[in-house]
Amino acid sequence: MEIDKLIKRLKSLHNALKEEGEQKCSPEINTVAFVLMDAASALSTLQAENESLRAELAQADREGISPCTFCVF
């Protein structure tokens, strides 16, 4: 599954469960809703970090710096 679609799905489930939890006054449902939002936020953060690292690696590659340049064997 595509990451962006997964994030949207988690946020959608969060909204649905949050609304249901508020209607039923259920702390358990609200807890699950907030765990879903935390998961969506974590995925978004990881996706942004991944993009940043890929850009950094591409820049190093353009400059002729191999990832193994800094390796110590």
N, C-alpha and C positions, 0 to 999 in steps of 0.2 A: 504494500500500500504506500502511496506517495505520502511523504511527511506532511506536506501542507494539508492534504485531505484528512490525515489522521488528527492533526491539530484542530482543524475545524470540527471534526466529529466529536472530539473530546470536549471542546467548548460548547457544542450544541447539547451534548449529554449533560454537561454541567448545568446549563441553563434550565433544561427540562427537569432535572432532579432537584435543583435549588427551588424551583417553583413548586414542585410536588412536596418537598420537605417543608416549605413554608405553609402550604395549605394544610398539611397533616400534622404540623408542629412536631416533626420527627427529626431529632438531632442526628440519628443514624443516617438518614437520607442526606441531610445537609453535609455530614462528614464525608460521605462518598462523593457528593458534588464537589466539595472543595479539594478532595484528592484528585479528581479528574482535572480540575483547573490547574492544580500544581503540576500534574503530569504534562499538560499542554504547555505551561510556561517553561518547564524544564526542556521539553523538546524544542521549543522556539529558541531558547538560549543555546542549546547544543547545535542547532542548525546554524545560528549566526556565528558561533565559534568555529564551526567546521568551514563555513564560507571564508572566514577570515584566515584560517590556517591554509586553506587551498590557495588563496590569493598570495599569501606570504611565500608559499612553496613555489608558485608560478613566478613570482618576482625573483626569488633566489635562483631558479632555473634560468631565467633570462640573463641574470648576472653571471651565470656560469658556476654557481656555488652548488655543489652536490650535497645532499643531506649527509653523505658519509664523510664530508670534509671535516666535520667536527667529531666524528666517531673515534673512540680510542679502543683499539683492539689489543 
